[in-house]
């Protein structure tokens, strides 16, 4: 227990000390996240918080995890480095969706083929257990890519991605600590410590955003933890067995994961790339209902906690019925958000002097509004 507390404390202190420095450098170099018609903030904010998160997380993990006892962790950190620099370049220079996807495939390859993080079984979902090699690899790649992007896409309002990340890290960390998987518990709590420090600067009104370097990193660590959780939670040798491990693992990530799967599906059905940005995420729907950033964050975290509790209490019914029940409840809630929703849209325009102006317009969900945006090069 002392190791866990020390690891979380080291991660917290390093990130807490690093973030003000990052903010200062971003202000000097004018490295800001510029508002546009899709984003909900209306002022220039530094978007390099992932640098502080990664620094605290990596140093705390390297100091606490014993590499000679956990050789797979060298590949976890290698994949984390790939994702960090991929996200950092996107924060600074804006990468195309294709280049980001290739970088994510490289990181997933390191985890799957070298770190042995893969899904070899469906654990009873839809009646399937052991999987053929090709299907196992495809499912593992899909899981890692989707989970990674889910935290990237849910990072739309102040404090949301970091709060959900803290929740998932604490849940996974507590479970791995309970079953004596010390290294994975330390990995979880080192990220949790960094995110708690970052949240101090990210709550509304945010002084800094985590950017892709932070959100993709949270998604990467969550993908490692959820796959490891699914693989060991229902094994006979663990101290705390979890029936319906797939459903319980899904519940831990349900808010970012279900939102990403829903948005990806809508984009593909509309003939667009799944990585095309829009304002169809759950946090946008809640904002359009008039909730503040803090209220959106508390609502999403509260919903996630509810589903985790539901899955834990209902795990004896089996993965199929539990997954079905959670999906029915989740889509019922989303349907209620859509029904009669009045949406606020952010429009960015420039006046004759080239100064950026921002205003919000309202429309009924059934009304089509053509939006244009123009940002001065000055």
N, C-alpha and C positions, 0 to 999 in steps of 0.2 A: 504493500500500500504506500509505503514511503517513497518508493521509486516512482510510482504513478504521480504522486503529489509534487515531487521534485521536478519530474519531466514537464508536467503542465506548468509549473511555476517558471521554469527556465524559458519555455516557449513564450509564456505571457510576457515576461520581463523584456526579452529580446525584441519581440514585436512591438511592445508598448514604447520602447525607446527608439525603435527604427522608424515608426510611422511619422512622427513629427519631422524627422530628417527628410523622409521621402516627400512629405508635403512641401517643405521648404525648397527642395531641389526642383520639384514640379513647378512651383510658382516662379522660380528664377528662370527656368528653361521654357516656361509657357506650355507645359505638357498637360493639357486639359482635355476632359471629355466634353465636346461641344454639343449643346442641345440640338435636336432636330425634331421632325414631326412625329417620330415614333417614341422618343424618350420623354420621361415625365419630369425631369429636372429642368429648371429654367435659368440656371446660372452655370458659370464655368467651374468645374470641380476636377481636381487631380484624380487620375484613374490608375495609379500605380501602387495601390495598397497591397497587391499580390506580392510585391517585393518584400515588404515587411512580414507578411504572413509566411512566405516561403522561407525567409531567413530564420525566423523563430522556430518554425516546424522542423526544418532540416537539421539545424544545430542541436536542438533538444533531442531529436530522434537519434542522431549519430552518437550523442553522448550517453544515451540510455540503452539502446538496443545492442545486444551483444552479437556482433556479426558472425563470429565463429560458431555460434549455436544456431543461428538463423541465416544460413547462406543465401536464401532467396531474397533477403532484404536488400542486398546490393543491387539486384535488378529492379526492385521497387524504387529505389532512389535514382537509378539510371533513368527509368521511365518518368519519374517526377521531374528530373532535370530537363528532359525533352519537352515535356508539357509546359514547364515554367518558361523556358526560352521561346517556345512557340507562342504562348500567351503574351509574353512581354513584347515580342516583335509585333504582334497584332495590336497591342495597346499603343505602341509608338508609331507604327507605319501602316496599319490596316492590311491584313492579309486577305486574300480571296478565300472563299469557302473551300475551294479545292485544295489549296495549300494547307489550310487548317486540318482538313480531313486526312490528308496524307500524313501529317505530323501525328495525328491521333492514332492512325493505323500503326505507325512505327512504335509509339508508346505501348499500344495494346499488344503488339507482337513481342515486345520485350517481356511483358507481364506473362503472356500465355506460354511462349516457347522457352523462355529462360527462367521465369519466376514460378512457373507451373500454377498460375492462377487461371483455372478453367473450370467450366461446368461439364462434368462427365455424366451427370445424371439429372433427370427431371424430378426425382424424389417423389414420384407418385402423381405429379400433375398430369391430368388427362390420361392417367393410367400408364404413363411412361416412366421407366426408371433408367437403366443404363442406356447411353446414347452411342451411336456409331461415331467413329473418329471425326469424319467430315462434319457431321451435324454438331458435334460437341465444339469443334473449333469455330464454326459459324455462329453458334449461339453465344460462345464466349466473347468473340469480337463484337457482336451486336450488343451484348450486355454492357461491356466496358465503354463502347462508344456512346450508347444512349445515356448511361448514368453520368458519364463525363459531361456530355452536353446539357443534361438536365439542370445541373447547377449553374452552368453558363447562361442558360435561357431564363432561369427563374430569378436571376440577379437583375431585377428591374426596378425595385424600390429600395429606399434606405433601410439597411439592416436585415433584409429578408434572407438573402443567400447565406449570410454569416450566421444568423439565428438558426436557420434550418440545419446548417452545417454543425453548429454546436450541439444541437439536439441529436443528430444522427451519430456524431462522434461519441457522445456520452453514452448512448444506448449500446452501440457496438463495443465501446471500451469496457463498459460495465459487464457485458456478457463475456467477453474474452478474459477479463480479470477473474470472473466467477469460475471459468473452466480452466484457469491456470495457463492460458495462452498469453504469457507475459509480454512477449514482443509485440503482438498485435494490440494488446491493451495500451502499451506505451505509444505505439504509432497513433492510436485514436486520441489519446489524451494530449499528446504533443500538438496535434492539429487543433483540438478543442481549446487549449491554452492560447494558441496564437489567435484564434478567431475571437475569443473573449476580449483580448487586448484590442484587436481591430475594431470590434463592435463599439468600443468606447468612442472611436472617431467616426463611425459609420452610421450611428443612429440619427434620426431626423432632427435638424438638417445636417446632412452628411458633410464632413470636412474632406473626405476622400472616398473614392470607390475602389473596390478590389480589382476591377478590370478582369480581362480574360486570364491573366497570369494567376489570379487568385481563384476565380470561380472554376476554371478547368482543373486546377490543383485539388480543390475540394472534391470535385466529381471523380477525379482519378483515385484518390484515397478511398472514397466511398465505394467505388467499383471493386477495389481490392478487398475491402472489409466485407461487403455483402456477398461476394462469391465465396470467400473463406467461411463466412457464417453459414451459408447454405450447405457447404460441403461437410461441415463438422457438427452442425447443430443437432442433427438427428442420428449421429453416429453412436453406437452402443458404448464407446469408451469414454465419452465426455461426462462430466459430473452433472451438468444441467442439460438434459435432452429436451429438444424443442420439436414436437410433432408439427407437421405442416411448415417446415423450415422455409420453403420458397415463399409461401404466403406471408409469413411473419417478416421475412427479409423485405418483401415488397411493401409491407405496411410501414416499415421504417423510412423508406424513401418515397412514400406514396405521393406526396404533394409535388415535388419536382419531377418525379418520374412519370406520373400520370398526366401531368400538364404537358410535358414534352411529347409523350406518345400521342396525346390528343391533337396538339398543334401540328406535329409532323404529319399525322394522318389527314388533317384538313388541308394542309398545303399540297400533299401528294394528290389527293382527290380533286383538287382544283387545278391540277396540272402544273404546279410550281415546285421548285426545289424545296426540300424539307428545311434547308438552311436559309430560306428567304425570310428576312425580318418582317414582322407585322405587330399589330397591337391586339392579339387574340389570346394572350396569356391570362392565367387566372388572376394575377395581380392587377392587370389592366381592367378586368371585369369588376374587381372589387373597388378599384379607384373610380371607375365610372358610376359606381353606386354611391359615391360621395365619401368613402372612407379615406382617412389620412394614411400616410406611409406607415406610421406606428400601428394604426389599427389594422392595416393589411397584414403587416408582419405578425402581430399577435393572433390574428384570425388564422393565418396559414399554419403557424406553429401549433396553435390550439387544435386545429383539425388534424394535424399530423400526430399529435399526442393522443388524440381520441382514437385514431385508427391503430396506433401501436397498442394501446390498451385493449381495444376490441380484438385484435389479432391474438394477443397473448391469452386473453380469457377464453376465446373461442377456438383455440388451436386444436382441441381434441376432435372437432368435427371434420378435420381433414383439409388438405390444401385446396381441393376443388371447390367445395362448398364455401370455404372461407374466402377464397379469391372472388367467387361469384357475389357473395354478400357485400364485400368491400367495393367491388365495381358498381353494383347497383346503388349503394349508398352514395358513392362518389359522383356518379353521373346524375343522380337525382339532385344532388346539391348544385352541380354545374348547370343543370337545366333550370333550376330556380334562379340562378344568376342571369342566365340568358333571357328568361321570360320578362318581357316588358322593360328591359334594361335601357336606360337613357345613357348614352355614351358621350364622354367628353373627349375631344380630340385636340391634340397639341399641334398648332400650325406655326411654322417658323417662316418668317418673311424678312425682307430687308427694306428699309426706307430709302429715300433718295440720297441720303448721306452715307449709305452703306452700313448703317448700324443695325444690329440684329434686334428684332422685336419678336416677342412671343405672346401668343394669346390662346385662350382656350375657347373652342366652339362646342356647342352641344347639338346633338341630333338623336332622334329615335333610332333604335337598332335597325329598323326596317328602311331607313332613309339612306340613300347613297349620296355621299359627299365627295367631290373631287378635291383632293388636296395637292397643293404645290408647295415646294420649299426652295428657298434660295438663300444661301449663306455667303456673305461677302468674303473675298479672299484676303481682305485686310485684317 
